[in-house]
Amino acid sequence: MYLLPRDPFVCHSHTHSLIYLLTHSLTHSLTHSLTHSLTHSLTHSLTHSLTHSLTHSLTHSLTHSLTHPHTHSLNNTSNIFRNKTLIDTRRTSSNSRDANSE
């Protein structure tokens, strides 16, 4: 059992030290606990949010690809033909101008 000394100054000093130690210990413990808890919570929240976002994005992308599989390829094909026709038309018109100038 811990006995406090009879001298009031020493007694006050011991009480002050004990209060300081308890306050410091509690502050440290709470800070550590809160930091750990917040870190865990934020990590969990960010992981959940990223997973949800990626899942949603991939699902949307796959659904779009499966429901419109030819849209992009047809558009690209028609653009290729349109551009080739435009180039051929320009060539033909350029060649006929050259032929007329001779």
C-alpha positions in Angstrom: 0.0 0.0 0.0 1.2 3.5 -0.9 1.4 5.9 2.0 1.6 9.7 1.4 4.2 11.5 3.5 3.0 13.7 6.4 4.8 16.8 5.2 2.1 18.9 3.3 4.7 20.1 0.7 5.9 16.6 -0.1 2.3 15.4 -0.1 1.3 18.1 -2.5 4.3 17.3 -4.7 3.3 13.6 -4.8 -0.3 14.4 -5.6 0.8 16.8 -8.3 3.1 14.2 -9.8 0.4 11.5 -9.7 -2.1 13.9 -11.4 0.5 14.8 -14.0 1.3 11.2 -14.7 -2.3 10.1 -14.9 -3.2 13.1 -17.1 -0.2 12.4 -19.4 -0.9 8.7 -19.5 -4.6 9.2 -20.3 -3.8 11.9 -22.9 -1.2 9.6 -24.6 -3.6 6.7 -24.5 -6.5 8.6 -25.9 -4.4 10.2 -28.6 -3.0 6.8 -29.6 -6.4 5.2 -29.5 -8.1 8.0 -31.5 -5.3 8.1 -34.1 -5.5 4.3 -34.5 -9.3 4.4 -34.7 -9.3 7.3 -37.2 -6.6 5.7 -39.4 -8.5 2.4 -39.4 -11.8 4.1 -40.1 -10.3 6.2 -43.0 -8.5 3.3 -44.5 -11.7 1.2 -44.4 -13.8 4.0 -45.8 -11.3 4.8 -48.6 -10.9 1.1 -49.5 -14.7 0.7 -49.5 -15.2 3.8 -51.6 -12.5 2.9 -54.1 -13.8 -0.7 -54.4 -17.4 0.6 -54.9 -16.2 3.1 -57.5 -14.1 0.7 -59.5 -16.8 -2.0 -59.3 -19.4 0.5 -60.5 -17.1 1.8 -63.3 -16.2 -1.7 -64.5 -19.8 -2.9 -64.4 -21.0 0.2 -66.4 -18.2 -0.3 -68.9 -18.8 -4.0 -69.3 -22.6 -3.5 -69.6 -22.1 -0.8 -72.2 -19.7 -3.0 -74.2 -22.1 -6.0 -74.0 -25.2 -4.0 -75.0 -23.5 -2.0 -77.7 -20.8 -4.3 -79.0 -20.7 -3.1 -82.6 -21.4 0.6 -82.2 -17.8 1.7 -81.9 -16.4 -0.7 -84.5 -19.1 0.3 -87.0 -18.5 4.0 -86.3 -14.7 3.5 -86.8 -15.3 1.5 -90.0 -17.6 4.1 -91.5 -15.2 6.9 -90.5 -12.4 5.0 -92.3 -14.5 4.6 -95.4 -15.7 8.2 -95.3 -12.1 9.4 -94.9 -10.8 7.1 -97.7 -13.6 8.3 -100.0 -12.8 11.9 -99.2 -9.1 11.3 -100.0 -10.0 9.5 -103.2 -12.3 12.3 -104.2 -9.6 14.9 -103.6 -7.1 12.8 -105.6 -9.5 12.4 -108.5 -10.3 16.1 -108.5 -6.6 17.0 -108.3 -5.7 14.7 -111.1 -8.5 16.1 -113.4 -7.2 19.6 -112.7 -3.7 18.6 -113.6 -5.0 16.9 -116.8 -7.0 20.1 -117.7 -4.0 22.3 -117.2 -1.9 20.4 -119.7 
